[in-house]
Amino acid sequence: MPIFDFICGDCGEQFEALVRGSQVPVCAKCGSEKLEKQLSIPSVKTSSTHGLAMQAAKRRDRSQGSERMHAQREYELSHDD
């Protein structure tokens, strides 16, 4: 897919746009055609980035787990039969 990163020369907005064929992209914020195409850097997966992603996922899971436990406890306290 021809997705490009742009910066608007008029308002400074940074955005991505799908550009097909001879289509001329416009700024999503102000509608200007005065755009500067940016260099898109592909994502790279290495052992260090994988490790960082796993650490972030574990932190997120712990946080969500404690939130779920708290919500369950609140539910049980408010629905005492």
N, C-alpha and C positions, 0 to 999 in steps of 0.2 A: 504494500500500500504506500502510495506517495504522500506520507505525512511529513510536514516540514515545520520547524520552529521559526517563528518570526518575532521581530520587535517593530512596533509601529514608530515611524519617524515623527509623527505629530503628537501622539499622547503618551508614548513610551510603554504601552501595553505589550506584555509578552504572552504569546499564545501559540498553539499548534493549529495547523490547518491541513485538511486533506485537499490536495491540488491535483486535479485530473486534466490531462491534455494541455490545451492552451488556456485553461481557466486562469483568471487573474484573481488572486486572493485579496480580501479586504480585511481591515482591522475589525475584530469582533466588537470592540468598544466604541470607536468613533466612525467607522466606515471608510477610513482613509486607505488609499492604494499605495501610499508611501511607506513601504515595508522593507525591512532588511532581513534577509534569510540568514538564520543562524546555523552553525555547525551542530548537527545532532550527533551525540555520542552514544554508541550502542551500549547496552548494559552488559557487564562482564560478570560471570559467576566464577569465583575462585574459592579455594578452601577457606580463606579468611572472611570473604563476604558471606559465604554459607554459614560459617560459625557465628558471625554477627547477626544474621537473619534468624538463626535458631535461638540465640540468646533473647532476641527481641520477642520471638514467638512464645518462648517459655515465660517471659515476664508478663506478656499479654494474657496468656492462659491462666497464670496464677492470679492475676488481678480479676479476670472474669470469673474464675472459680470462687474467689472470696466474695465477690458481689452476688453470685448466685446463691451461695450459702447464706449470706445475710438476707437476701430476698426470701429464701425459703423459710428461714427462722422467723422473719416478720410475718409471713403468711401463716405459719403455724401458730404464732402467738395471737394473731387477730382472728383466727378461725378455730378457737378452742371449743370443742364439742363436749 
